[in-house]
Amino acid sequence: MTNVSRKKATIYDLSILSGASPSTVSAVLNGSWRKRRIKEATAQLIQNLANEHGYTANLQARGLRSSRSGLVGLLLPVHDNRYFSSMAQSFEAQVRSRGQCPLVVSACRDPEEERKVVETLISYSIDELFIAGATDPDGVHKVCEKAGLKHVNIDLPGTLAPSIISDNHEGARMLTQAIIERAQEDGPLSPDDLYLFGGRNDHASHERIRGFRDVKRALLGADPDVCIQPTGYSPAMTARAFEAFYEGHGKLPRAFFVNSSINLEGLMRFLALHPHETFADIIVGCYDYDPFGSFLPFPVFMIRQDSEAMITKGFAILDADRGPAITHLVQPTLVPPRTALIGPLDALKDIE
């Protein structure tokens, strides 16, 4: 009969079984063995023994000994977004690879809620915090600073702590140029034929609008203010903006830039209520990536932001001595339309 009350292995048990010192075993189990230049074979042996003998780390005891809890937080604006969910996956994988435990929470783009959530995380003695897409990153910084919590901004910059963000200006330039060049394959494109929908009063939107306008002026000679339609990050408001344009003009613009996948959802809501002829000849650019864009019956250029690189850079900053409150740019990638290049079954390979 199996002894269900069998005692779980300790670090000292694993030390005897592996022939390594307790400090070596501890370094392997907390993920710091590479820094101590412990051989990979030794690390693998200890990890295998830990799994075989049911070792589980006592995080509370570890925290008392080291003044560290092993918890690392990620504050998101929302969860229901492919970009932020991808960021959360990259974050969790990197935290676990470091022998720590990830905590992912959202604050619904509410600055007061952001501060309350961070205060709660601090009460759990988290070691570090990634602040992603915060409405008030400097307000969150002040809460962290008061508690002595190491932190870094991701996606939207602050002025008081280091920030890692997409190069939104350059990404918007690439996307706008691709939209214009594709539309011009079907004939001349006037400044009034190209619109931007979406965005709000935040750094990313400002930089994307600036990039859009820079390229539009350079390639089309003008950029009327009416061609900027800031709808916020709301599918419903974006759908209403497209409906208002359609009612006023009897058609959609020939080409347009949508500021995020949230705004692209608003376009889809609008199109679902109208016949195919409404969008038979449009060209769309989306500043976000979603493989389902490959299935749409019109060309969709997309920008893929490198959230994994942002998280990696964030950890590098947190691991080093605290640096200046500067903004580090990560280059995004332009993803061209796939509908004309591959079939739907091939496009499914991108969807995981």
N, C-alpha and C positions, 0 to 999 in steps of 0.2 A: 504494500500500500504506500502511495506517495505521502511523504510527510509535508502537509500543507503549511505547517508552522515553521518550515525550514528557514533559518536565518539568512537574510540577504547578505551578499558579500560586501565587505568594506574596502576602502583603499588599501588598508594594511594586508587584507587577505589577497588582493590582486598583486600587491608587491611581492608576497611570498610565492604566489603561483607563477609570476612572470620573471622573477629574479631581478626586477628593477626596483629602484628606491621608491619610497612613498611619494617623494616630491616629483619624480618622473611620472609615476602613475597619475598623480593629481594634474600635472601639466597636460597629459594626454586627454584626460577626461574633461578638462575645462577648455580644451581647444587651443591652448597656448604652446603646444609642443614644438611647432615650427619655429617660433621665436627663440626657443631654447635649444634649437638645433638638435633635437632628438631624432634619431633615425626613423624613417617611415616604417620600416619593418617592426621596430619596437612598438611604435604607436599602434600598428595594426594588430600585433599580438595582444596588447593590453585591451584594445577595444573589443577584440573577439572574446577574450576572457570575461570582460565586463558583461557582454551580452549573454554568454554561456552561463554565468553564475548569477544573473539577475541583479546586477548592480544598478542602482538608481541614485542619482545625486541628491543629497539633502541640501536644497538651495537655501533654506533658511539658515542652516548651520554654516554653509559656505559664506553667506552674507555676513553673519556675525563675526566670522574669522577675518574676512577680507574687507569689510565695510562696503561690499558690493553684493547686490541682489541677483545679478545675472539676468535682469530684465531690461529689455530695450524697447522703447515705444516708438510707434509711428502714428502721427496724427494726420488723418485725411480729411478733406472737405466732405466727400461722399464715397460710398462703396459702389454704387450702381453705375459704373463707368469703366470701360475696358482699360483705359489708360491708368486709372488709379488702382484697379484690381491687379493689373500687371505689375505695377509698382509694389503693391503689397506682397505679391508672390516673390519678387526679387528680394525684397527686404527680409521676408521670413526665411528664405533659403540662406541668405548671407549671415543672418543672425545665428541660425542653427549651426552653420559651418564654423562659427566662432565659439561654439559650446555655450551659447546663451539662449534665452527664451524670448520670443517676440510677442509684443502686445500691439494690436492694431485697433484703433478707434477712430470714429469720425465725429465732427462737430457741426455738420450741416451748413457750412459757410456762415456761421453765426459767431461774431467776435467774442461776445460774452460767454457763449458756450465753449469756445476754444479755451478761454482762460480757466473756466470751471473744470473742464476735462483734464487739462494739464495739472491743475492743483490736485485732482484725484489721483492721477498717475504718480505724482510726486509722493503722495501719501503711501503708495505701494513701494516706495524706494527704488524706482527705476534708475538705472545707471546712466542712460543716455536717451535723447529724444530727437527724432527726425520730424520736422514740422513741414508738412507738405500742403501746398496750395492754401495756406492760411489767409483769411481775410485781413487779419491784423497781426502779422508776424512779429512786429516790434512789441505789441502788447503781450504776446506769448513769451517773447524774450525776457521781458521784465519779470514775469512770474518765475521763469527758469533761473534767471540771474540771482534773484532773491534766495532761491533754494540751493544755489550752487550746482545746478544741473547742467551737464554738458549737452549742447544742442546745436543743430544745424538746420537751415532752411532748405527745402527742396521744392522745385517747380515755380514758386513765387518768391522773390527776394525780399529780405528785410534790410534795414540800414544799420542794425546793431549787432548782427551775428553773421558768420559766413553763410553764403547761399550758393546752391548749385542748381542751375536752371537750364532749360533748352535755349538755344540761340534762336529765339522767336522771330527776331528781325530777319535773320538769314533764311530761316525756314519759310517765312512768308514770302520772301523774295523768290526763292526757288519755286514755290507753289504757284505764285502769281504768274511768273514767266512761263511755266509749263501750261497753265490754263490758256494764256493768251496765244502761245504758239500753236496749241492744238486747235483753238477756235479759228485762228487765221488760216488753217488748212481748208476750211469751208468757205472762206471769203473774208473780205475786210471786216475788221472789228472796230467799232467806234468806242470812245470813252463811256458813252451811255449804255453800252451793251454789257458792261462788266460791273457787277455789284459785289459787296461784301455784306453778309448777314451774320449776326451773332456777336458775342463778346460783351464785356461790361467794363466798368471803370477799375481795371486792374492792370498790373505791369505787363502781363502776357498779352492781353488784348491790345494795349497801346502799342507794343512792339510789333505785333502782327499787322495792325492797321498801318503803322508807319512803313513796314516793308511792302505791303500791298500797294500803298500810294506811291512809294518811290518807284517801283517797277512800272506801275500803270502810267505815271507821268513820263517816264523814260521811253516806253514802247508805244504808248497811245497818244502822248502829247498833252493830256489833260486828265483831271480827276475831280469831277463835280462832287461837292459835299453830299448831295442827295444819294450818291451811290454807296454811302456807308450807312448800314441799317443795324445799329447796336441793339440787339434784342435780349441781352443777358444770356446766362446759361440756363435756358428754359425751352424745352421742346414745344410747349404750348404757345409761348410768346413768339417763337420762331415761325411756327405754323401760321399764326395770325399775321405776321409780317409778310409772309409769302402770299397769303390770301388777299391782304390789302393791296399788294403790288399787282396781283393778277386782276383784281377788280378794277383798279385804276388804269391798267395798260392793256388788258385783254390778253395778256401773254406773260410769260416769265422772261427775265433777261436771257440773252443768249448764253452767257457764262457767269458763274458766280463762285465766290470763295465763302465757305462756311467755316466759322471759327473753331468748331469742335465737333466731336461725334454726337454731343447732346444737340447741337444745332442741326446736324444731319438728320437726327431723329425727327426734328420738327419739320424738315423738308419732306421726309417720308410720310408724315401724317397728312401734310397738305396734298401730296401727290395721290394718296390713297382715295381722295375724294374727287379726283378729276380724271378725265379720259386720257388715254395714252398719248393722244396728239398734243397734250399740254406740255409734255416733256420729251418729245421725240427727238429734238435736236439740241438739247442743252449740254453744256460742258460744266462739270462741277469739280471744285477742289475742296478738300476737307483737311483742316489742320488737326488731324488725329488719324489713327489707323484702326480700321476694322476690316477683317478679311471678307465680311459680307458685302462690302462695297464692290467686290468682283462680280456679284450676281445682279447688279443693277443694270437696266437696259440702256444706259448712257455712260460715257466715259467719266470716271471718278479718279482724280489724282489725290493721293493722300500723303500726309506727313507722319512718319513714324518717329516718335520721341524715344530716346534711349534711357528709360527709367532705370535699367540695371546699371548703366554707367554712372548715373546720378547717385545711386545708393552706394556704389563702390567708392566714389569720390568723397561722399559724406563720411564714410567710415575712415578713410585716409585722413580727413581733416580732424575727426574726433580722436583718432589715435595719436596724432601729433600734438605738440604744444599748441595751445589756442592761438590761431592766426587772426589776422585783421578781418574786419567785417566787409570783405570784398565778395563780389559775385563771380562765380566760375561758370563759364558757358560750355554746354555739351551740344555737339552738333547733331541735329536731327537728320533723317533720311527721307528723300522723296521716293514715294512708291507709285509707279505709273499705273494706268488702267490695265486690267488683266482680261477684261471680257473679250477683247478682240484678239487676244493672243493665245488663250487656252480655253478649254471647255469647262463646264461647271464641275465635272467630276474631278478634274485636276485642281480646280480652285479649292475644293474641299480639303486638300492636303494641307492648306494653310490654317485650317480651323481645328483647334485642339480644345 
